[in-house]
Amino acid sequence: MYKEENKNIARKSVLKAAIEALTLCRKDSTLAPKDYIRKVKAFYRKDESDPRAFIVDELSEETIIRWEEFYDSVIQDRTARSIKVAYLSGPN
């Protein structure tokens, strides 16, 4: 059952993609990039008639820096050796 060639190819492909996403492409695998808050603020400030332009003015530089520091603390570089992958498989 576990020696089927197609399944072995799929397993290797999935595990390789997971390891690459967690190591080499880690910074690209996040829900939001580090500069996301700055981009959102800049986007809404373009049109001052948009009420959201005034709301983003409440977003201070200090708050943005805290977000970036938090991002850096969570998204640290990883190597394949420093991660653990739990691979769960059913009977098929």
GUZA-168568 format. One record per residue: x, y, z of N, C-alpha, C, O in turn; residue number from 1. Coordinates in steps of 0.05 Angstrom, whole numbers, plus 5000, padded with zeros to 4 digits. Last residue first. Layout:
BEGIN
> X, Y, Z, X, Y, Z, X, Y, Z, X, Y, Z, NUM
...
END
This chain:
BEGIN
> 4893, 5099, 5058, 4894, 5100, 5029, 4913, 5122, 5021, 4917, 5126, 4997, 92
> 4895, 5105, 5113, 4901, 5079, 5102, 4902, 5079, 5071, 4913, 5060, 5060, 91
> 4928, 5170, 5121, 4907, 5150, 5126, 4914, 5124, 5112, 4936, 5121, 5101, 90
> 4979, 5206, 5153, 4969, 5193, 5129, 4948, 5172, 5137, 4951, 5159, 5158, 89
> 5016, 5263, 5170, 4995, 5244, 5177, 4984, 5232, 5152, 4979, 5246, 5132, 88
> 5075, 5287, 5191, 5062, 5278, 5166, 5042, 5257, 5174, 5049, 5235, 5183, 87
> 5101, 5342, 5219, 5084, 5319, 5225, 5069, 5311, 5200, 5054, 5327, 5189, 86
> 5165, 5366, 5220, 5142, 5363, 5203, 5127, 5338, 5212, 5138, 5316, 5213, 85
> 5203, 5415, 5251, 5193, 5388, 5253, 5167, 5387, 5236, 5151, 5405, 5237, 84
> 5264, 5451, 5239, 5235, 5448, 5239, 5228, 5419, 5242, 5244, 5401, 5237, 83
> 5319, 5455, 5235, 5306, 5467, 5258, 5276, 5465, 5259, 5263, 5475, 5277, 82
> 5335, 5433, 5187, 5343, 5419, 5212, 5328, 5430, 5236, 5324, 5415, 5256, 81
> 5321, 5471, 5150, 5306, 5445, 5150, 5311, 5430, 5176, 5294, 5416, 5186, 80
> 5320, 5533, 5186, 5333, 5514, 5168, 5317, 5488, 5170, 5301, 5484, 5188, 79
> 5293, 5599, 5188, 5293, 5571, 5196, 5309, 5555, 5176, 5311, 5562, 5153, 78
> 5286, 5665, 5212, 5298, 5646, 5193, 5298, 5618, 5205, 5303, 5614, 5229, 77
> 5223, 5684, 5240, 5252, 5681, 5242, 5261, 5662, 5221, 5246, 5644, 5212, 76
> 5171, 5714, 5253, 5181, 5704, 5228, 5212, 5704, 5229, 5225, 5723, 5219, 75
> 5168, 5736, 5305, 5153, 5712, 5298, 5165, 5698, 5273, 5168, 5674, 5272, 74
> 5199, 5781, 5306, 5202, 5762, 5328, 5188, 5735, 5321, 5196, 5714, 5331, 73
> 5182, 5810, 5261, 5210, 5799, 5262, 5213, 5778, 5284, 5228, 5759, 5281, 72
> 5130, 5823, 5280, 5134, 5807, 5255, 5162, 5794, 5256, 5164, 5770, 5252, 71
> 5144, 5857, 5322, 5129, 5832, 5327, 5133, 5813, 5304, 5138, 5789, 5308, 70
> 5167, 5899, 5293, 5183, 5884, 5312, 5170, 5857, 5319, 5184, 5837, 5322, 69
> 5123, 5915, 5263, 5146, 5905, 5249, 5165, 5889, 5268, 5176, 5869, 5260, 68
> 5089, 5933, 5305, 5080, 5912, 5287, 5105, 5899, 5273, 5107, 5874, 5272, 67
> 5121, 5975, 5324, 5115, 5952, 5342, 5105, 5928, 5325, 5113, 5906, 5331, 66
> 5119, 6009, 5280, 5145, 5997, 5288, 5140, 5973, 5306, 5154, 5953, 5304, 65
> 5065, 6023, 5282, 5076, 6009, 5258, 5102, 5995, 5265, 5107, 5972, 5258, 64
> 5064, 6051, 5330, 5048, 6027, 5327, 5058, 6010, 5303, 5060, 5985, 5305, 63
> 5098, 6094, 5317, 5105, 6076, 5339, 5090, 6050, 5337, 5101, 6028, 5341, 62
> 5069, 6120, 5278, 5094, 6107, 5271, 5103, 6087, 5292, 5114, 6066, 5286, 61
> 4998, 6107, 5287, 5023, 6122, 5292, 5047, 6106, 5282, 5046, 6082, 5278, 60
> 4940, 6116, 5259, 4960, 6095, 5261, 4987, 6108, 5263, 4998, 6118, 5243, 59
> 4909, 6159, 5247, 4910, 6151, 5276, 4931, 6129, 5280, 4938, 6123, 5303, 58
> 4908, 6159, 5193, 4925, 6179, 5206, 4928, 6173, 5236, 4947, 6182, 5249, 57
> 4868, 6124, 5181, 4896, 6114, 5181, 4915, 6134, 5192, 4937, 6127, 5201, 56
> 4824, 6159, 5183, 4827, 6137, 5203, 4856, 6127, 5204, 4867, 6123, 5226, 55
> 4830, 6191, 5139, 4833, 6203, 5166, 4836, 6182, 5188, 4849, 6187, 5208, 54
> 4821, 6155, 5099, 4846, 6169, 5099, 4851, 6182, 5127, 4874, 6183, 5136, 53
> 4769, 6138, 5104, 4790, 6120, 5115, 4817, 6134, 5116, 4835, 6126, 5131, 52
> 4740, 6174, 5074, 4741, 6177, 5104, 4762, 6159, 5117, 4771, 6165, 5139, 51
> 4768, 6203, 5018, 4760, 6177, 5029, 4762, 6180, 5060, 4783, 6186, 5070, 50
> 4792, 6248, 5004, 4763, 6250, 5007, 4752, 6224, 5018, 4729, 6223, 5027, 49
> 4845, 6236, 4998, 4838, 6249, 5023, 4808, 6252, 5026, 4798, 6259, 5048, 48
> 4877, 6185, 4974, 4852, 6198, 4968, 4841, 6211, 4994, 4828, 6197, 5010, 47
> 4924, 6165, 4997, 4924, 6177, 4969, 4900, 6193, 4963, 4901, 6213, 4949, 46
> 4917, 6140, 5044, 4924, 6169, 5046, 4924, 6181, 5018, 4925, 6206, 5016, 45
> 4909, 6087, 5032, 4886, 6103, 5040, 4893, 6133, 5041, 4874, 6149, 5040, 44
> 4963, 6072, 5019, 4941, 6069, 5000, 4918, 6087, 5007, 4907, 6101, 4989, 43
> 4992, 6080, 5066, 4998, 6096, 5042, 4975, 6095, 5022, 4969, 6115, 5009, 42
> 4968, 6041, 5098, 4967, 6069, 5106, 4972, 6087, 5081, 4957, 6106, 5077, 41
> 4983, 5995, 5070, 4954, 6001, 5074, 4951, 6031, 5080, 4934, 6044, 5070, 40
> 5039, 5998, 5074, 5026, 5999, 5048, 4996, 6006, 5050, 4986, 6022, 5034, 39
> 5046, 5992, 5130, 5055, 6017, 5116, 5041, 6020, 5089, 5034, 6042, 5081, 38
> 5026, 5941, 5136, 5013, 5963, 5150, 5021, 5990, 5137, 5004, 6007, 5133, 37
> 5063, 5910, 5105, 5035, 5911, 5099, 5021, 5935, 5111, 5006, 5949, 5097, 36
> 5116, 5897, 5112, 5110, 5925, 5105, 5080, 5929, 5099, 5072, 5950, 5088, 35
> 5116, 5842, 5121, 5125, 5860, 5142, 5116, 5889, 5137, 5108, 5903, 5155, 34
> 5057, 5812, 5092, 5085, 5818, 5093, 5091, 5839, 5115, 5073, 5852, 5125, 33
> 5012, 5764, 5117, 5016, 5792, 5111, 5046, 5798, 5112, 5059, 5789, 5131, 32
> 5017, 5709, 5121, 4991, 5721, 5113, 4994, 5750, 5105, 4979, 5759, 5087, 31
> 5078, 5683, 5092, 5062, 5694, 5114, 5035, 5705, 5103, 5032, 5709, 5079, 30
> 5115, 5666, 5056, 5094, 5647, 5064, 5076, 5657, 5086, 5061, 5642, 5099, 29
> 5158, 5696, 5048, 5137, 5698, 5027, 5113, 5680, 5035, 5093, 5681, 5020, 28
> 5192, 5681, 5088, 5182, 5709, 5088, 5160, 5713, 5068, 5144, 5732, 5070, 27
> 5204, 5627, 5072, 5190, 5634, 5097, 5177, 5662, 5097, 5154, 5665, 5104, 26
> 5229, 5600, 5032, 5208, 5619, 5024, 5193, 5629, 5048, 5170, 5639, 5045, 25
> 5264, 5565, 5060, 5274, 5583, 5038, 5254, 5606, 5032, 5263, 5629, 5028, 24
> 5225, 5545, 5103, 5253, 5552, 5105, 5260, 5573, 5084, 5261, 5597, 5090, 23
> 5172, 5533, 5093, 5179, 5539, 5120, 5208, 5548, 5123, 5215, 5559, 5145, 22
> 5172, 5521, 5039, 5155, 5543, 5048, 5163, 5552, 5076, 5162, 5576, 5083, 21
> 5206, 5476, 5039, 5214, 5501, 5025, 5198, 5525, 5035, 5210, 5546, 5039, 20
> 5174, 5440, 5067, 5200, 5448, 5078, 5210, 5473, 5065, 5221, 5491, 5078, 19
> 5130, 5436, 5032, 5126, 5445, 5059, 5153, 5455, 5071, 5154, 5476, 5084, 18
> 5154, 5414, 4985, 5141, 5441, 4984, 5138, 5452, 5012, 5142, 5476, 5016, 17
> 5171, 5365, 5006, 5191, 5384, 4995, 5179, 5412, 4995, 5192, 5431, 5003, 16
> 5122, 5341, 5018, 5141, 5347, 5039, 5162, 5367, 5031, 5170, 5384, 5046, 15
> 5099, 5338, 4967, 5086, 5353, 4988, 5106, 5360, 5010, 5106, 5383, 5019, 14
> 5136, 5304, 4940, 5130, 5331, 4930, 5118, 5349, 4952, 5126, 5372, 4955, 13
> 5134, 5257, 4970, 5159, 5272, 4967, 5154, 5301, 4959, 5167, 5320, 4969, 12
> 5080, 5243, 4961, 5091, 5248, 4988, 5116, 5265, 4987, 5119, 5285, 5001, 11
> 5078, 5236, 4905, 5062, 5256, 4918, 5073, 5263, 4946, 5075, 5287, 4953, 10
> 5113, 5192, 4900, 5119, 5217, 4886, 5104, 5240, 4900, 5115, 5261, 4904, 9
> 5084, 5154, 4930, 5111, 5162, 4938, 5119, 5188, 4925, 5132, 5205, 4939, 8
> 5038, 5150, 4899, 5036, 5160, 4926, 5064, 5169, 4936, 5066, 5189, 4950, 7
> 5060, 5127, 4852, 5046, 5153, 4851, 5044, 5166, 4879, 5048, 5190, 4882, 6
> 5080, 5077, 4872, 5098, 5098, 4861, 5085, 5125, 4861, 5098, 5145, 4868, 5
> 5065, 5046, 4931, 5054, 5054, 4905, 5070, 5079, 4896, 5073, 5098, 4910, 4
> 5078, 5030, 4981, 5099, 5029, 4961, 5089, 5036, 4933, 5103, 5032, 4914, 3
> 5038, 5027, 5017, 5055, 5051, 5018, 5077, 5051, 4998, 5094, 5069, 4997, 2
> 5016, 4976, 5000, 5000, 5000, 5000, 5017, 5025, 5000, 5012, 5044, 4984, 1
END
